[in-house]
Amino acid sequence: MRLVTALRQPERATALDAAGWNSLIAVARAEQLIGTLAWQVEGLDVPPAAARILADARASAEQGRTAALWEAEMAQRALAPTGVPLVLLKGTAFVAAGLAAGQGRHIGDLDILVPRDRMDEAEAAILGAGWEWVKPDPYDDAYYRQWMHELPPLIHRERDRMIDVHHTVLPLTARITPDAAAMLADSVALENGMRVLSPNDMLCHAAAHLFADGDLAGGLRNLWDIHCLMGEYGSEGLAERAAHHGLGTAMARAGRLTHHLFGTDVPDAWRALTALDRPYIRRLLSRDAWGRRSRKLTELGFYMRGHLLRMPPAMLARHLWTKFRKGYRPV
């Protein structure tokens, strides 16, 4: 894929013609990697029209970074009186820690991890600070509280920003149960008092989010996160930590795919693709030149896989039937 090549070897993008740049930008936008691409090619000889788009993408990413850090500050202020520790996750963690994975990264919701036995305190503090429920439906509320790894999503009434308050990193119904207590215990304090996961736990969470929780939507961006984190932190002790969390298979696959697509330096055991890796590559690269999904059957297969990973078949059938009766249809 042209986008993978441009991220891995940015100088090769300078040889693209107008059609090539149109395709590259369209796919980068669809994969929410336009800011990352803009960062990678900064300073290179880029056609003026593309340069303007990329400059806008860099400015947008910087605005997103500022907004994400402010939202994290607001959450920290909300939780401070309770003493509940605030551990940042995903994109906000990357930019707060000044990591390469945060350079140009699209950041959506604020994701935080708090101890499960203190969720009631965290919930009350967040609601008291102006966040409101997004899903008022009683079934959705009960489903999240009984089976999910987070509170039902909340949005701030004034800033229109979402927050996801996690107590672990995979649904409680999932086959894999990472050690959230260990992640919290080994988290690292930043100068501003916020915390982020340790390097190896950050990588384990990224692999869990990519392969053990969902249908690989946004997977290329998540794989780039792993590439950047491995480039910055290395992989010493990573296999052992992943095994502790039950994520050995997911982490090994992440290593193989990042090495194959981005040339990531990974342990020797993670360098050769397996036959089972091929469908993942097809899913990750399923875009046409206009940025549209081009492999619908592959996408459907991973959509079904994502649900089966989240819960046992009988429970999944009941859940999907309930959602269908309420009018939900997958996009």
N, C-alpha and C positions, 0 to 999 in steps of 0.2 A: 504494500500500500504506500502511496506517495507520502501520506502524513507520517508514517513510521520512519520512512527514509529521511524526511526533513527534520524530524526530531532527533534522530540518531546522527545524521550527518548534515547539519544545517547548510553548509556551503553548497551542497548539491542542489538546493532549491534555486540558486542563482541561475541555473541553466534552464529553468522552466520558461515556457512561452506563456502567452496570456491565458490560453485554455488551461494550461497546467496550474497556473496560479489560481484561476477561478475554482478549479476542482479542489486544490489543496485547502483553500480558505473555506470552501463549503463543507468539506469533511471535518476540518478542524473545529468549525462552529458547531456542527452536529455532535461531535464528540466532546464538546465543552473544553477543547484544548487550544482555542484560538489565542488566548492570552499566553499560554505556554509556548506556542509556536512563535508568537511575536517576540517573546523574550529570547528564544533560541536564535532567531535570525537577525536580532538587533545588531546594527553595524555593518551588515552585509549589503551588497549591491542589489537592491530590490526595486522592481518597477514602481514608478511614482504612485499609480493607483493602488497597488498592493501595499505600498509603504504607508499610505494614509489610513487604510483599513487596519493595518497592524499597529500603527501609532494609537488609533482609537482603542484597540484591544488592550494595549499596554496601559492606557489611561483608565480604562474600565476596570482592569484587574487591580490597579492601585487603589481605585475608589472602593472596590470590593474588599481589598485587604484592610483598608481603614475602617470600613463599616463592620467587618468581622471582628476586628480587635476591639472596637467600641462595644459591640454586642457582648463580647466576652467580659469586658469590664463591667457592664451592667449586670450580667449574671453573677459576677464575683461580688459586686456590692449587695446584690439581693441575698446571696447566701452567707455573706460575712457574719451577720449577727447570730446565725445558727451554728457556726463552726463547721458546717458540712464542707469537706474538701471538694474543690472544683478541679477536675482533670479534663483538659481540653482534648478533643478527638478530631481526627481527619484534617480538613483544610485549615481550620482555625488554629489547630495545634502546630501545623507546619509553619504558618506565617508568624505565630507568636514566638516560636523557637528560632525563627530566622533560618529555616532549612531550605535547601535547594528545591525540595518538593513544593514549596509554597510560591516559587517564582512564577508569576503570571497565572497562578492556579485559580480556576473558578471556585468560588465558595458559596454554597447555598445556605443551608440551615446551620445554626450553631449546635454542635453535638458535644455533650459533656457526659462524663461518667462519675457517678456518686455511689457510695455504699448502699447496698440494697436495704439494709436495716435502717437507713436514714432517708428513705425515699419520701416518707410522709412529711418530714421537715423540709426537704428540698421542694416538694410540691407546693406546700403552703407558702414558702418564701417566694417562689417564682410567681405564683398567682397573686400574691400581695404586691409584687413589683410591677404589675401591669400586663402580664401575659394571660391569654385567654385560650379556652379549648377550641381546637379546630374541628374535632369530631364530637358533636353533642349527642350523637346517636347512642342510646344505652347499650346496644349490642357491641358496637365498636369500642366503647369505653370498657366494658367488661372483658372483651377479648384482649385488649392491650394489657389490662391489669392482671389477668390470669395467666396469659400465655406468652406475652412479648417480652423483649429485653429492655423496654423503655416505657415511659409514660405515654399516654396518647399525645400527639403533637400539639404544641401550643404556639400561639402567635401573639406578638405584642400589639396592644390596641393602638398605640401611637406610632411606633416605628415600623410596623408591618413586617417584622422579622420573626422567623420561626426558631424555636428551640426544641431539641430532642434531648430529653433527660434519660440517660441510660443507667441501668444498674449492672448490665453485662453487655457483651458484644454480639451475641447471637440469641435468637428467640429461645425461650425455655423449652419449646417443643422440638427444637433441632436435635439431630443425632449427636452433634458435637457440643460439648459444654466447656468452653474455655474457663480458666480460673480467674474470674474477675477480681477476687480478693487479692490474688498475687499481683495482678496488674496495678491495682490501687496501691498496694504496699510498696511496689518497686517504682512508682511514678517519680518523676524528676521535677523539682521545684525550679521555676523561672525567677528572674530577678524581681518581677512584679508580684510575686506571691502565687500566681497561677501555677498549675502543674500540667505536665504532659506525660504520656506513657514513656517508659524506658525505650531505647532504640529497638531492641529485639521485640518488645511487646507492640511497639508501633508497627513494625513489619508484620507481626502475627495478626494484628487487627486488620491491616490492609489486606492480607491474604484471606482472612475469614470473610471480610466484606465482599471480596471479589468472587470467591469460589464456593463459599458455604452459606451464602445468604442472598439469594436472588437469581436473576436471569442473565447476568453479565451486562445489563444496561449500564452504560458509562464505564465499561470494563477497560477500555484502552487508557482512559485517564487514570484509573486506579492502578493499572499495571505500570504506567509512567511514574506514579507515586512510589511504587516498590523499587523501580529502577533507580530513582533519585535517592531513596533512603539507603539502599544497598551501596550506592556509590559513595554516600557520605559516611555511613556507619560501618560498612563491611558486613560480614556474616559470621563472625566468631561467636560461637555458642548459640547461633540462631536455630539450627536443627534441633538441638536439645530443648530449647525453650518452646519451640513449636510443638514438639512431641508432648511436652508437659501440658500444653493447652488442648491437645487432641487435634492439632492442626498440622501435623507432619506432612500429610499428603497434600494439603492445600499449599503449604509453604514451598514444598518441593516443586509442585507444578508452577507456582509463581516464579520460582527461580529459573525453571526451564524456559518458560515463555518470555521472561524478560531477557534472558540470554539470547534466545532465538530472534526476537524482534528488535531489541535495543542494544544487543552486545554487552549486556551487564556482566560484570565480573562476579561469578558465582562459584560455589564449590564444585569440584569435578563431578560429583554424583548428580548434579543438577544441570549438566550441560547437554545431554542427549535427549531429544524429544522422544516420547513414546507414541504409539499408535493412538492412545486415548487422548493425547494432547491436540491432535489435528482438528477435532470438532470445535475445540475452544478457540483455535486460531481462526477458523471459519467464522465463528460468532463474533470475535473481536474485530475482524476486518470486513464485516458485512455492510459495506457502504458502496454506493455507486458514485460516479463522478459528480453528482449533484448533492451528495451527502445523505441520500435516502437509503433506508434499509433495503438490502438487495437479496437477502436470503431468508424469506419468510418462514419456510419450514424449519430451518435451523433456529431461528428466533423463537418459534412456537415450541420447539423441543426444549430449549433452555428455559422458556417461561414455565413449562410444566415441571421441568427438573427443579427450578427454584422453589416452587410450591411444595414439591415432594420432600425437599431438604428441610423445609420449615416445619413440617408436621406429618404425622403418620397418615396413610391413605384414608382411613375411615374418618378421621377428624377433618382432613382436608375436604373430603366430599361434603360433610355437613357444613363446613365453613363456606365453601363455594356456593352451595345451594342456598344458604341463608343470604349471602351477598347477592346472588342472582335474583332472589325473590324481592330484595330491597331495591333492585334496579341497577346494581353495579354491573358494568361491562368492561372488560379489559380493553385498554386503548390499542 
